[in-house]
Amino acid sequence: MGLPTDPNARRFYRAAGQRLEDARATLEDAERTTASKYLAGYCVECMWKALILSQVPPDKKDEVLDQFTGAKAHNFEWLRTLYTQLGGTLPPKKDKELTAAFVTVSDWSTDLRYSTGTIPGDDADEFLQAVWRIWAWADGRL
């Protein structure tokens, strides 16, 4: 648990932590539910990227970093698949709470940046709690 040794993985890890704190503050301090979900989703994306980069051999880092462009680089399913292809292991399915957290965040999309209005506060709270669970799991793998 802690800071990844690879500089690129460390950068994404730190960005994930900052986006999670931004999401918390945006929800608790400003009650901006949609913005909170948007920022929390970026936490998950950045954690996947930190996990991926922590698995990649040094001679393949640039190749993987080059793949972190375009819409697919925001897609949690694509990131999860890349992580497992590089040897990463997913949480056991018997961990129902963590499995539920991944299901909760699966509807996240960068399209939220164009959403107007607010999502219900309970939905934003549930999403943020799911991201905290994912953060704890991923942090334990780094």
C-alpha positions as CSV (number, residue, x, y, z in Angstrom):
1,M,0.0,0.0,0.0
2,G,1.3,3.4,-0.8
3,L,3.0,5.4,-3.4
4,P,4.0,3.5,-6.6
5,T,7.7,3.5,-7.5
6,D,7.2,4.1,-11.2
7,P,7.0,7.9,-11.9
8,N,4.1,7.6,-14.3
9,A,2.1,5.3,-12.0
10,R,2.9,7.7,-9.2
11,R,1.5,10.6,-11.2
12,F,-1.8,8.8,-11.9
13,Y,-2.0,7.7,-8.3
14,R,-1.6,11.2,-7.0
15,A,-4.1,12.5,-9.5
16,A,-6.6,9.8,-8.4
17,G,-6.2,11.0,-4.8
18,Q,-6.7,14.6,-5.7
19,R,-9.8,13.9,-7.8
20,L,-11.2,11.8,-4.9
21,E,-10.7,14.7,-2.5
22,D,-12.1,17.1,-5.1
23,A,-15.2,14.9,-5.4
24,R,-15.6,14.8,-1.7
25,A,-15.3,18.5,-1.2
26,T,-17.5,19.3,-4.2
27,L,-20.2,17.1,-2.7
28,E,-19.9,18.0,0.9
29,D,-19.0,21.7,0.7
30,A,-20.9,22.7,-2.4
31,E,-23.5,20.0,-2.8
32,R,-22.6,19.8,-6.5
33,T,-23.7,16.2,-7.0
34,T,-23.1,15.9,-10.8
35,A,-19.6,17.5,-10.5
36,S,-18.8,15.2,-7.6
37,K,-19.7,12.1,-9.6
38,Y,-17.7,13.4,-12.6
39,L,-14.6,14.0,-10.5
40,A,-15.0,10.7,-8.6
41,G,-15.1,8.8,-11.9
42,Y,-11.8,10.3,-12.8
43,C,-10.4,9.0,-9.6
44,V,-11.3,5.4,-10.7
45,E,-9.8,6.0,-14.1
46,C,-6.6,7.3,-12.7
47,M,-6.3,4.4,-10.3
48,W,-6.8,1.9,-13.1
49,K,-4.0,3.7,-15.0
50,A,-1.7,3.6,-11.9
51,L,-2.4,-0.1,-11.5
52,I,-1.7,-0.8,-15.1
53,L,1.5,1.2,-15.1
54,S,2.7,-0.6,-12.0
55,Q,2.3,-3.9,-13.9
56,V,4.1,-2.9,-17.1
57,P,7.7,-3.8,-17.7
58,P,9.9,-0.7,-18.1
59,D,10.5,-1.3,-21.8
60,K,6.8,-1.3,-22.5
61,K,5.8,1.9,-20.5
62,D,5.9,4.3,-23.4
63,E,3.8,1.9,-25.5
64,V,1.1,1.7,-22.8
65,L,1.2,5.4,-22.1
66,D,0.5,6.0,-25.8
67,Q,-2.7,3.9,-25.4
68,F,-4.0,6.3,-22.8
69,T,-5.5,8.7,-25.4
70,G,-8.9,9.0,-26.9
71,A,-12.3,7.8,-25.6
72,K,-11.2,4.3,-24.8
73,A,-8.7,5.6,-22.2
74,H,-11.7,6.7,-20.1
75,N,-13.5,3.4,-20.5
76,F,-13.3,1.4,-17.2
77,E,-13.9,-1.9,-19.0
78,W,-11.1,-1.3,-21.4
79,L,-8.8,-0.3,-18.6
80,R,-9.8,-3.3,-16.5
81,T,-9.1,-5.6,-19.4
82,L,-5.7,-4.1,-20.1
83,Y,-4.8,-4.4,-16.4
84,T,-5.6,-8.1,-16.4
85,Q,-3.8,-8.7,-19.8
86,L,-0.7,-7.3,-18.1
87,G,-1.0,-9.7,-15.2
88,G,-3.1,-7.7,-12.8
89,T,-5.6,-9.6,-10.7
90,L,-9.1,-8.5,-10.0
91,P,-10.8,-8.8,-6.6
92,P,-12.5,-12.1,-5.9
93,K,-16.2,-12.2,-6.9
94,K,-17.0,-13.4,-3.4
95,D,-16.2,-9.9,-2.2
96,K,-19.7,-8.7,-2.7
97,E,-19.2,-5.2,-1.5
98,L,-16.3,-4.5,-3.9
99,T,-18.1,-6.2,-6.7
100,A,-21.1,-3.9,-6.0
101,A,-18.8,-0.9,-6.0
102,F,-17.5,-1.7,-9.5
103,V,-21.1,-2.1,-10.7
104,T,-22.1,1.2,-9.2
105,V,-19.3,3.1,-11.0
106,S,-19.8,1.2,-14.3
107,D,-22.2,3.8,-15.7
108,W,-19.6,6.7,-15.4
109,S,-18.7,8.5,-18.5
110,T,-17.0,11.7,-19.5
111,D,-20.3,12.7,-21.0
112,L,-21.2,13.9,-17.4
113,R,-19.2,17.0,-18.3
114,Y,-22.1,18.0,-20.5
115,S,-24.8,17.2,-18.1
116,T,-26.9,20.0,-16.7
117,G,-28.8,20.0,-13.4
118,T,-27.9,17.7,-10.5
119,I,-28.2,14.0,-9.8
120,P,-30.0,13.0,-6.6
121,G,-27.8,13.4,-3.5
122,D,-28.3,9.8,-2.5
123,D,-27.0,8.7,-5.9
124,A,-23.9,10.9,-5.6
125,D,-23.3,9.6,-2.1
126,E,-23.6,6.0,-3.2
127,F,-21.2,6.7,-6.1
128,L,-18.6,8.3,-3.9
129,Q,-18.8,5.5,-1.4
130,A,-18.2,3.0,-4.2
131,V,-15.2,5.0,-5.4
132,W,-13.8,5.0,-1.8
133,R,-14.1,1.2,-1.8
134,I,-12.3,0.9,-5.1
135,W,-9.6,3.4,-4.0
136,A,-8.9,1.2,-0.9
137,W,-8.7,-2.0,-3.0
138,A,-6.4,-0.4,-5.6
139,D,-4.3,1.3,-3.0
140,G,-3.7,-2.0,-1.4
141,R,-2.4,-3.4,-4.7
142,L,0.2,-0.7,-5.3
